[in-house]
């Protein structure tokens, strides 16, 4: 459900639209349950839709050594603890830095959805039957992304194994195929529901007063584990340019740059630089001839460091050096303020994005015909919930800072952070082509 209209929302934010300031976004209410679970409620008056989202700390960039995409398999197993998956009402996604569990419902059945989230977060036991059924489904996602050159999420999981654990041959399929049920259960119990790292976002027609009491009753007794991630095991002084093989039949290129965390004064300009670079990568004709999906983001977050990452799946027989060269050229363009004229529109747009969720009716006017209000509402909830999860109390600070970012600020941070000295690269090659 989640990424169906994401591109439309991103374009609206980057290009800006003065009418958005006149729209009426969902009303935000934040509260914390007695056990520390954070909740953000986006109340939409008169809406009959309700979408409930849990954000949890397990992610592809923090899995343990030789446990590539264990978090993804645990996502499948967690959803299955409440029975066979009804894809009309339940969904989930594992990202680099978090896992999201979803319930899509309405004002008649939202309490059933809340009960489902309660069970997902309560650590119900996995079963051998669920593992036997969900493992092939998890693996089928790799097969689908291979066929569509959309292997960016697996590349982030492989990056973790290379740079955080020193691996040179990554078993994206093999690591989960060899995992035992007891090991997966223990891993989930340790890392899925951590203190200070659980957020629920509820968007739709449930008012804050009703929601708060019900959520405390349902979720307030869940015990959160200590904040912990699998420790990195990479040898010291690893070379910053790495080659590795993996059991995915696509050649993939990644480059990463260490950047400061959101509290740093340079972060807003880097965030906007990342968004402008992403648009440039997506629209570049030369890269389209060489690659499948080319993406960038600031979502590669580990306990040790935050990174800006650029990720490209390569078409067969593509020379990776040509891809590297073109990416360098697009980065170098941002080092000149006169090339960053979009910042004038993007800066206030991102300030608005970090200030409040987008208005549902406003988005509905700008999306393809036939898109349901439920899908729009869910996407707005996912986007805002992600911001709340990643940035928390720094959201107001970032919203104010974005408004003041200039083309020169973007050029300045690109010159200082996206340099040859700080660049780390990874080329992933299928084992069959080794």
N, C-alpha and C positions, 0 to 999 in steps of 0.2 A: 504493500500500500504506500510506503513512505516516500519513495523517490519518484513517483509518477509525475508530479508537477514541480519538483525541486528546481529544475532549470528555469521555469517561468518566474518563480519567486526570486531566485538569485539575480536574474536580469532586471527585474523591477527594482531590487535593492541597489544594484550597481549603477544603473542608468538614472535612478532617481525619479520621483514623481511627486509634484507638489501637492496633488490631491490626497495623497496618503496622509498628510498631516491633518486633514479634515475628517478622516474616517474615524469610526468608533471601534477600537480593537477590543478584544475580550478583557474583562476586568480581572486584574491580577491580585490574588491573595496568597501569601506565604505563611506557612506555620511549620512547626516541628513537633513530631510525636514524642511521647515520653521516653522512647528508646533511642532517640536521635535520628530517626528517619525524617528527611526533609520532604515537604510537600509544597508544590505550587499549583494553585487552582486557577484556571483560565475560564471564568464564568461567562457564558454566552447566553444572554437573556432570551427566552422563548425558543431556544434550540431544543430539539428532541434527541439530538446526537450526543453521545458521550464516548470519549476515547480516553483510556487509562494507560499510562506508559510508565514502566519501571526502568530506571537507569542504574546499572550496576558496574563495578570496577573491572571485571574480567574483560580482557581484550587481546587481540592478536599480537600486539607489540609487547606484551608483558608475560606471555606464556613461558613456562619453564624449558630448560634444555631438553632437546629431543622430544618436545611436546608441542610441535607445531600444530596449530589450530585445535588444541584440546578445548579451549574456550568455546569455539564454534560448536563442537560436538556436545559440550555441556549445555549450551543454549538449546539444542534440540532435545536433550534428555530432560531438561528442566520443564520445558513446555509440556512434555509428555507425562509428567508426574500427575497431571490432572485428567489423564485419559487421552484417547485418540484426538489428534489436533483438528479442530474445526477452523479451516482457513478463512472462513467468512468472519469469524469473531476473534481469532487468535493469530498472532504473528510475532516474529522476533528477528533481530539482526545483531551480529557481532561485528564491531568496528575495531579500529586499531587500539582505541583507548577506552572502550566501554562496550557493554552489552545492553540492548534494549528489548524489553518484553512488552507486548501490546495486547490490549483488549479493545475491540471495536464494537460498540453497542449503542444503547439508547437509554432514555430516562426510565424505561420500564425494567430493564435488566442490568443496570449499572452495578447494583449491589452484588449480583452474581459475578460480574467481572472483577469487582474488588475482592471477592472471596477467592477467585482464581489467582489473582496476584498474591494474596496472602499465602496461599499454598505454594506458589512458585518460590516465594522468598523464605519459606519455613524449612527448607531443606528436606522435603519428602524424599524417601529413598528411590533411587533409580532401580530399574528392573532389567534382567537379562533380555526379556522380550522387547522392551523399548530400545535397548542397545542394538539388538539384532535388526530392528526395523528402521531405526533412525540413522545408523551408520551409513547404509547405502544412500539415504537421502542427503546426508551431509556431503558425501563423496560426489553425488550427482551434480552438486553445485559447481564443483571444480570442472567437471566435464562440460557443463554449460558455458562456463566462463572461458574455457580453452577455445571452444568453437567460435566464441564471439570476441576473442582478444580482449577480455575484460578481467584480467587476472590481477588487478591492482591490490585487492585485499590480501590475496595469498602472497603477493610480493612483500607486503608489510610484515606478514607473519614470517617469511623467509629472512627478511632484514633483521628481525629480532633474533633469529637463530644464528645468523652470521655475526652481527656486531655486538650482541649482548651475551652470546654463548660460544662463539668461536667455531661454529659448525661450517663445513665447506660442502657438504652434500645433504640437502634438505629433503626430508620425507614428508611432504604435505599429506600424502595419502597414507604412507606407511606408519607414521606416528600414531594416528588415530586407529588404524586397523589393528595395531598391536596392543592398544590400551586395554587393560582389564577393568571390569566394572568396579571393583573395589578401589582401584587407583583413581578412577574418574570421580567416584563418590567422595573420596578423601580430598581430592583437589578442589572440588566444588565446595565442600564444607569449610575449607580453609580460606578460600578466596572470593567466593561469589557475593556474599552479603557482609560487607565490612563497615565498621564504625566510621562515620563521617563521609561515607562514599555511597550512600543509597538515596536516590531521589525518585519520588513519584510525581508525575505531571498528569493532571486531570483537566481535560478541556471539554466543554459542552454545557448542557443545561442543568447542572447540579450546583446549587448555591453553596457558598463557603461554609455557612453555619451548619447545614445538614451534613456536608462532606466531612468537616473536621471531627465531629463526634463519632461518625460512623467509622472513619479511618482509625481513630484512636482505639476503638473497640476491636476492630478487625486486626490491625497491624501492630498496635502498641506493645504487644507481648513478644514479638519476634526478637530473638537474641542476635545481636550483631557481633561478628568476630573482630579481633584486633586487626588494625590496618596493616596488611602484609601482602607482598607480592613475591613470586619466586625470584630468588636472588640471581643477578647476572653472573655468568661463569666464564666470560671471555678472558683470554690471556691479556696481560697488560701490553700497551704499546702496539696494538694491532695496526697494520697498515690501513690507511684511510681509503684505499682503492682495493676492492675485493671482487673476486670471481667465485661463483659457486654453481653447483649443479642442483637440480631438483627434479622431482617426479611429476612435473607439470609440463605438458607438451607445448610450451610457448617460451620464447626467449623474452626476458623482461629486463628493463633497465630502470634503476632507481638512483637518484642522487639526493643527498640530504645535507642540511646546513643547521648547525646548532644555533638556536635563537633564545632570547631571554623569555622568562615566563610572563604571564599577562600583567603582573604587577609592575613590570619595568616600563619606563616611559617610552621606550622604543617600540613596544609591542603593537600599539595601534597602527603605526606607519607600516610595520612589517605585515600586519594582517591585511591591510589594503594592498600592499605590494603583492602579496600572495594572490589576492582575488584578481587583480589586474593581470598578473602573470597567467593565472588560470584561464582567463578569457582569451589571452593571446595564444596560449598553447592549443586551446580548443578550436580556435578559428584559423590557425596557421595552415596554409595549403601545403607547404613542403612537408610538415609533420604528418598530415593526413595521408600523404603518399607512402610514408615509411612505417606508420604505426597504426595500432588499433585505438584504444583509449589512451589519452594523455591527460593526466590530472596532476594537480598540486594541492597541498593543504598544510595547515599547521596542526593537524590532528595526530601527528606521530609524537605521542607523549609517553615517556617512560618515567619511572621514579627518579631517574638520574638527570634527565634532560628533556627539553622540548625541541622539536626539529621542524623546519620547513622542508617538506619532501616533494619531489617531482618524480612522477611514476609514468612509465611508458611501456606498453606491450608492443613488441615488434612484429611486423609482418614477416613472413618467410623470406629469407635471403636478404633482409635489410642489414646494411652496414651500421652497426651501433655507433660508430664514430660520426656518421652523418647526423644521427639523432642528437648526440652530445653537442655537436657543433651548432646545430640549429637552436637547441635550448640555450646555449651560451649567448647566442645572438639576441634572443628574446629577453634574456636577463639583462644584457648590456644596454638594451634600449631603455630600460627603466632607470638606468643610472644618470639619465639626462632629464632634468625637470621638464623641458619642453615637450617630451614624449609622454608626459603623465597628465595631460589635460583632463582625463576622465576623473582624476582625483577631486576636481571641483564639484562634480556631481556625486561621486562615490562616497566622499567623506560624510556629508550630511545624511546620505542614505543609510550608511552603516551606523551612524549615531542614532538614527531612528530605529534601526533593527535591534540595537542593543537597549533601547529605551522601552519598547513595548512590542507585543506581538502584532502581526499585520491584521488588518480588518478582513473578515471573511467575504463580505459583499464586494469589497474592492478587488480582492484576488479573483473572485468569480467572474468579474467583468473582463478579465484579461487572460483567461485560460481556455483551452479548446472546448468546444461545445460537447455536452454529454458528460463532463466531469461532475461527479456528485458533490454535494455540499459536505457529505461525510468525509470524502477524500481530502477536500480542501481543509476542513477543520482538523483532520488528523495530521496533515502535513504541517500546518501552522503549529499545532501542539508539539510535534516532533522537533521542529526547528527551535521553538522557544525552550522546550525542555532540555535540548542539547546545550543551549546557551547557559541555562541555569545550572546544569550539571558541570559544565567545564569551567565556568567563570564565577558562579556564586555571588559573593558579596562585592566582587570587583565590577559587576555589570554597570552600575551607575558611573563609576570612575571611567570605564572604557567608553561608555556612551558620550560622556563629556569630552573625552580626549579625541575621539574620532572626529568630532565636529571641527577640530582645529588642525587636522592633518593637511599639509600642503603638498603640491607636486615636488617641491624641494625636499621636504621631509622624507618622502618615499624614495627619491633618488639617493638621499643621504644614507638611509638604512640599507638599501641594496648594495651600495658601495662598501659598507662596513661589514655586513654579515654574509652576503652571497658572494664570497670571494673564492679564488682558487685554493688558497691556503686552508680554508675551512670546509671546502667541499669534500664529502664522502660519497663514493660511488659503489654500486653493486650491479654486476651483470649476472643474471641467472640464466643458465643454459639447460635445456632438457638433457637428461641423462643419455637419451638415445643419440644425441648429437655430440656427446663428450669426445 
